[in-house]
Amino acid sequence: MKTYLPRIALLARCLPLVALCSLGLSACRDGVDTIVAGDYVVTMDESLGVIEDGAVVVDNGEIVAVGPAKDIYRDYQSTHVIPGDGRVVMPGLINGHTHTAMTLFRGIADDTELMTWLQNTIFPLEAEFVTPEFIAVGAELACYEMISSGTTTFVDMYFYPEVIAQVVDSCGLRAILAAPMIDYPSPGFEGWQDSHAAGVAFVRQWQGKNDRITPALAPHAPYTVAPQHLQEVGDSARELKAPISIHLAETYTELEQISEQEGIPPIAHALNRLGNVRVIGAHAVFAQPDEFPLMASAQFGAIHNPTSNAKLASGIAPVTDMLAAGVAVGLGTDGAASNNDLNMFEEIKLAALIHKLRDNSPTALPAATALSLATRSGAKAIGLEDRIGQLAPGMAADLIQLSINETRSLPVHDIESHLVYTADARDLINSMVAGKLVFHNGEVLTIDEKQLRRRVAQVTESIQQALED
Ligand SMILES: [Zn+2]
């Protein structure tokens, strides 16, 4: 265990100045912005690996050095040192697929079949309740939950993305925000034409505005968007240099329907029609082996949503086969209405477990691979591998620090096993995005919790009234 504790760390712990520095005030600058230490630094970088008694140096929102703490303290100085005793530092978690404001529909219609759930409950509720105010409250609730469970980046697909972008701008998370497009009437739109036009306008409005926000386009799915419309959105994405987020091969019904209509399965169909663009494909439960080479060679990432797929009994995505074929695979929660939370630690553990069952092998999807789905591999799946998913010099300073010193989860023999099978969101101590703390000692720093609770209560009351009527 760690015995070396430099004087500067002791000093920093005592200074009220620390919290101010963490918010990035330039007056506090002395050397580098922040040093974050840990008994272990799980870098997810191939050459750096796991560093015992390590530290990460953060300056100007980026990681400038990662190494043994004694070397870091010798080479760098900071007025803001986050001590590492009994703690692990790792990359912030990446939620590759969610629908943020659906938090407000949490638990509203559980234990129902997907199409019944969508058509009888979710679509009518969305038609009645989804307004910019609803989105602002639901997205903030989602961000609060994600921040307090170690997620630092998410990929969203929901209505009024311009409202979600404002929430993300102020709460400090990193996100790819995709504007939904669908051939049918949806909140605010009559159909394809106007939803497509609004999506393009949203990307233009938010591109280059905030380093943490990547605006994107989200054609809903191959069974709700006509082939020529997929082609159209592919053209728009290429012109705008924006990524696409889409549901693909979620159910067997979709596989049958698209294969019959198009002569090829849904993922190949969508990738052919969308063309050469970055595509983040959620679910891929029914990805076919003959699609794997295309998925591996395209700018494509498959997002595995184990809880949502299990809850809706959609099936188990062939994650180990896709990985073996070289497909980039990430992990997501899906919306809170089909999960019912946005806790990535649960997804990591469930992924590690269900693929052992699927493959009938306890060696399938080992802990290090499960961890990678939510970090390094997840970053590749969403096209941000140059910025996030690893703790290495030049990467964005998106990291989390967890306690590994809670009595309920002692001892720690293997840190990667611990993070996958034992750790959970309760262990989170600090979370940082682009070098700024968003979570510190049990508190979300960037969202007014009391006010959020008041707003959630108001919306909940109106939903419950509507359900009783
Ligand atoms: Zn979804």
Boltz pocket constraint, residues with backbone or C-beta under 6 A from the ligand:
constraints:
  - pocket:
      binder: B
      contacts: [[A, 97], [A, 98], [A, 99], [A, 247], [A, 282], [A, 334], [A, 335]]
      max_distance: 6.0
